[in-house]
Amino acid sequence: MVRFRISGAAALLGLLGACAQPAPAPLVVDPYAGRPSAGYTGNLAGLGATAEDFRTTAGDTVLFSQDQATLGAEARATLVRQAEWLKRNGSFSSVVEGHSDEQGTREYNLALGARRAGAVQEYLIAQGVEAGRITTRSMGKERPLEVCSTPECYDKNRRAVTIVQPGAGV
C-alpha cells in the first residue's frame, strides 16, 4: 500500500510536469550576460575621448606658489587647453582637486586647497565651460605627490588637479 501511494504521487507529478508550459522567452536579450566584465577602460563609445587623452593633450595639473591661489601664466595656458578639451567633449564632467604642501596646519591647508580649486573652477567657467560640469574639493595636505622637506619637492605638491569622467554633472 505504501508502494502504491509513492508510485501514484510520482505518476501525478509526471503528468503535471508534462502539462507545464515552457518559460516565455525573455523580452530583452543581453548579449553580455554571463561574460566577465573588462571594466571601464576610458573609451567613451567610439567618441575617442578618454581621461588619458585629457591628461596628454590638455594637461591635468596646474601649480601654485607658496601660500597662493593665484593662477600664473603657465597655469592659465594649461587651463585654456583644459577648457577647450571640455568644450569639445561635452559628455564629460570634471572634479578639480586643490592640494597644498605639507607645511602649515591641516585647517589652513584645506582652506588653501579650496581656494586653489575654486580659482581653477572660476577660470574654466570664464573660458566657457558650463558651471554644472565642474565640482571642486580640497585635499589640503592629505595627498601629497611626494612626502618631502625641500623647496623643490614642496613645489610639486602645491597644485590643482582636474579629473575628468564621462557623464556631465558629477
C-alpha positions in Angstrom: 0.0 0.0 0.0 2.8 2.4 0.8 4.4 1.5 -2.5 1.2 2.4 -4.4 1.0 5.8 -2.8 4.5 6.7 -3.7 4.1 5.4 -7.3 0.8 7.3 -7.6 2.3 10.5 -6.4 5.2 10.1 -8.8 2.8 9.5 -11.7 0.7 12.5 -10.7 3.9 14.7 -10.6 4.9 13.4 -14.0 1.5 14.3 -15.5 1.7 17.8 -14.0 5.2 18.3 -15.4 4.0 17.3 -18.9 1.3 19.9 -18.8 3.7 22.7 -17.7 4.3 25.5 -20.2 7.9 26.3 -21.1 9.1 29.6 -19.7 8.4 32.5 -22.1 11.4 33.9 -24.0 12.9 37.0 -22.4 11.8 40.3 -24.0 15.3 41.7 -24.0 18.3 39.5 -24.7 21.5 40.7 -23.0 24.4 39.6 -25.3 26.9 40.3 -22.4 25.1 38.3 -19.8 27.4 35.7 -18.3 30.5 37.2 -19.8 33.2 38.6 -17.5 33.3 42.4 -17.4 36.5 44.1 -18.5 35.5 47.2 -16.6 35.7 50.8 -17.8 38.8 51.3 -19.9 38.4 55.0 -20.6 36.9 54.9 -24.0 33.6 56.5 -24.5 31.5 54.6 -27.1 33.5 55.5 -30.1 33.9 59.2 -29.4 37.6 58.7 -28.9 37.6 60.9 -25.8 39.3 59.5 -22.7 40.7 60.7 -19.4 44.1 59.8 -20.7 43.5 61.9 -23.8 42.7 64.8 -21.5 45.9 64.4 -19.5 48.1 64.2 -22.5 46.6 66.9 -24.7 45.4 69.4 -22.2 47.3 68.6 -19.0 45.6 67.9 -15.8 47.7 69.8 -13.2 48.4 73.5 -12.5 51.0 74.6 -9.9 50.9 77.4 -7.4 53.4 79.5 -5.5 53.7 79.0 -1.7 50.6 80.2 0.2 49.0 81.4 -3.1 45.9 80.6 -5.0 46.7 83.0 -7.9 47.0 81.5 -11.4 50.3 82.2 -13.1 50.8 82.4 -16.9 51.7 78.7 -17.3 48.6 77.7 -15.2 46.3 79.9 -17.3 47.7 78.4 -20.5 47.0 74.8 -19.2 43.5 75.9 -18.2 42.8 77.3 -21.7 43.7 73.8 -23.1 41.5 72.1 -20.4 38.6 74.4 -21.2 38.9 73.7 -25.0 39.0 70.0 -24.4 36.0 70.1 -22.1 34.0 72.2 -24.6 34.8 69.7 -27.3 33.9 66.8 -25.1 30.6 67.9 -23.6 29.7 64.5 -22.2 32.5 64.7 -19.6 32.3 66.3 -16.2 35.2 67.3 -14.0 36.3 67.5 -10.4 39.0 69.9 -9.5 41.1 68.9 -6.5 43.0 71.6 -4.7 46.2 70.4 -2.9 48.9 72.1 -0.7 52.3 71.2 0.6 52.8 69.7 4.0 53.7 72.9 5.7 51.1 74.5 8.0 48.1 73.2 9.8 45.5 70.9 8.4 42.8 73.5 8.5 44.9 76.2 6.8 45.9 73.7 4.0 42.3 72.6 3.5 41.2 76.2 3.1 44.2 76.9 0.7 43.3 73.8 -1.3 39.7 75.0 -1.6 40.9 78.4 -2.8 43.1 76.8 -5.4 40.4 74.5 -6.7 38.0 77.5 -6.8 40.4 79.6 -8.8 40.7 76.8 -11.4 36.9 76.4 -11.5 36.3 80.1 -12.0 38.9 80.3 -14.8 37.3 77.3 -16.6 33.9 78.8 -16.3 35.2 82.1 -17.6 36.6 80.2 -20.6 33.1 78.9 -21.5 32.8 75.5 -19.6 29.3 75.1 -18.1 29.4 75.6 -14.3 27.3 72.5 -13.7 30.1 70.3 -15.2 32.7 71.3 -12.7 32.9 70.5 -9.0 35.7 71.2 -6.5 37.1 69.5 -3.5 40.1 70.3 -1.3 42.6 67.7 -0.4 44.7 70.1 1.7 48.0 68.4 2.5 46.4 64.9 2.8 47.5 63.6 -0.6 51.0 64.8 -1.5 52.7 63.6 -4.6 55.8 63.2 -2.5 56.4 63.5 1.2 59.3 65.9 1.3 61.3 68.5 3.1 62.9 70.5 0.2 61.5 73.6 -1.6 61.7 71.8 -4.9 59.7 69.0 -3.6 57.1 71.2 -1.9 56.6 72.9 -5.3 55.2 69.7 -6.8 52.5 69.4 -4.0 51.2 73.0 -4.5 48.7 72.1 -7.2 45.2 71.7 -8.5 44.4 68.6 -10.5 41.4 68.4 -12.9 39.9 64.9 -13.1 37.5 64.2 -16.0 35.0 61.5 -16.2 32.2 60.5 -18.5 28.8 62.0 -17.6 28.1 65.7 -17.3 27.2 66.9 -13.9 29.1 64.9 -11.3 
